[in-house]
Amino acid sequence: MKSKIQKPSSENLIIGEIADYYLDKEGILYSYSKKPKRTVQNISQNVALVKKITNNKQVPLLIYLCNSPVPDKEARKFSTQQLPEIYKAMAMVSNPGLSQLIMNILFKFKTPPIPIKSFSDDKKAKAWLKQFL
């Protein structure tokens, strides 16, 4: 059964351009993806935001994906390079098919730089991420 996305209350949410974030007590960072097209500029601003939230510490990420425009090649390459800088592992929660599409776009010809797994249930995603705490 698919779980419904429940964002934490707005006072606990850190607002960003391409995603909103919440860092839980255990150290898992939740990302609520937004629709803007990813560019090198907004990805680098987002990386800076994540580093600020986590005090420059790599954390496991549970990301709720949404449909957004496919980034250009330069933005995809930059994004892939940044992943190991800020995350230990990534669990993607989405409707079936969406995370697979993103994986195919980002990592078509090479292995992801961090452990990445897709889920349709966020409880299973969180359980998988706990090994990286």
C-alpha positions, -999 to 999 in steps of 0.1 A, spaced: 0 0 0 13 34 -9 18 59 20 5 94 18 31 121 20 28 140 52 49 171 54 58 182 89 43 215 102 57 246 85 77 257 115 98 226 113 102 228 75 132 245 58 121 260 26 142 258 -5 138 265 -42 138 230 -56 128 212 -23 117 217 12 136 199 40 131 184 74 159 168 95 145 143 120 159 135 155 175 103 142 195 122 115 175 113 84 169 143 61 135 144 44 132 162 11 99 173 -4 107 178 -41 93 208 -60 86 213 -97 113 238 -109 137 226 -136 170 217 -120 200 239 -131 236 240 -120 228 273 -102 197 261 -82 214 227 -75 244 245 -60 222 267 -40 204 236 -28 236 219 -19 246 249 2 212 248 19 215 211 27 251 217 41 237 244 63 208 222 76 232 192 83 262 213 95 283 199 66 276 163 77 267 136 52 232 122 61 208 96 47 182 113 25 145 103 21 132 122 -9 96 124 -20 98 129 -57 75 149 -79 73 153 -116 96 180 -127 113 189 -160 143 168 -170 175 187 -162 201 193 -190 232 172 -192 254 197 -173 229 199 -144 226 161 -143 264 157 -142 268 184 -115 240 168 -94 256 134 -96 290 149 -85 273 166 -55 255 136 -41 284 120 -22 293 154 -8 261 157 12 244 123 14 254 89 27 224 72 9 192 81 -8 158 65 -6 134 78 -33 97 76 -26 74 81 -56 46 67 -77 58 36 -96 79 44 -126 90 80 -117 120 71 -96 131 45 -122 129 71 -149 151 95 -128 176 67 -121 178 59 -158 183 96 -167 209 103 -140 228 70 -139 223 55 -174 259 47 -180 275 45 -145 267 33 -110 253 59 -86 280 74 -63 260 65 -32 236 37 -23 202 46 -39 170 27 -38 134 35 -48 103 28 -28 65 34 -31 62 32 7 81 57 29 81 34 60 101 8 40 123 36 27 130 49 62 137 13 75 163 9 47 180 42 54 185 34 91 214 12 82 233 44 71 228 63 104 
